[in-house]
């Protein structure tokens, strides 16, 4: 899994990019094979003013299913990435489980009376 990282209004050095990749690999380890593409967008909403304004959005694409998009805000970029990666792991697991349940319900064998 090689995520695409887009930084908007934020300077993102290589060390931080490496942290983003490591954190995503750790969080999405169980579902990594199902994921086709990962796009991470990091923005600073207030610019130099400060505050809880660092936003991270993660978009996950799975073949045959609609994309899963989660986002989170925090005071620092690393915190925002951590929170959002955790949410992404929960959301993708839920998404995959729902798709399996729907598939099984749709192709259930007729009961014999």
N, C-alpha and C positions, 0 to 999 in steps of 0.2 A: 504494500500500500504506500503510494507516494502522494501525499496530499498537496494540493495547490494552495499556496498561502498568499493572500492578497492583503497588503497593509495599506490602509487609506488614512493619510494624515498622521501616521505613526512611523517612527524610525524603528525598524525591526532588524537588529543585528543577527548574525549567523547563530550566535549562542541561543538567542530566543527562538529562532526558527527550529533549531535542533530540539529545544525543549518542547515545542509544539508537536513535532513529529513523534518524540518519545512518549509524550503524554497521550496522544491519540492511539499509538500502537498499544500502550498499556490498557487504555480504557476500552478499545474496540477489539481486543485480542480474540475473544470468543467468536465474534461475528465477522472477522476480517475477510474470510473467504467469500462471504456473500456480498461484500461491498465492492462496487465497480469503480467509484470515484469519490473523492473527498475534496471539498473546497472549504477553506477556512478564510473568513474575512475578519480582519481586525481593524477597528476604527476608534478614533479618539473624538468623542462627540463635542467636547468643549474646547479642544485645543489646549493651549498652555494655561488655561484658567484653573485646571485641576478638578478634583472631586471624583465622585463615583461615576465616571463617564467612559471608561474603557469598555468597548463592546466587542464580543466575539460571536460570530455566527458560523455554524458548521452545517454544511449541506452534504448529505450522504445519498449516493445513488446506488440502488439495487436493481439489477436487471428484472424487468417485468413488473416493477412496483413503482408507485410515485415517489419522488424524492422526499427524504426526511430532512427537515430544517429545524435546528434548535439554536437558541441564542441565550447569552447571559451577559450581565454587566458586573463590573467590580472596580475597585480603586486602582488596581494595577493590571497590566496586560497578562502577566502570568496567572493571577487569580482568576481573571475572566476566562482564560483558556482552560484552566483546571475545572471550573464550575461547568463550563459548556461541554467539555469532553465527557464529564460524568453524566450530564443530561443526555448527551448524544448516545452513550452506551445504553442507558435505560430506554430511550426512545426507539433505537434500532432493534433491541431485543423484543420490545413490545410489538413493533411493526412486523417483524419476522414471525413471531408467535401467532399474531392475528391472521397473517396470510396463510400459515399452515392450517389453522383451524377452519378458515373459509374453504380452503382446498379440500380438506377432509370431509366437511359437511356437504359440499357440492357433489362429491363422487362417492357418497355412501351407498353401499349395496342395498337393494330393496329387501325388506324383511319378508320372510315367508310365513304365512299364517297357517 
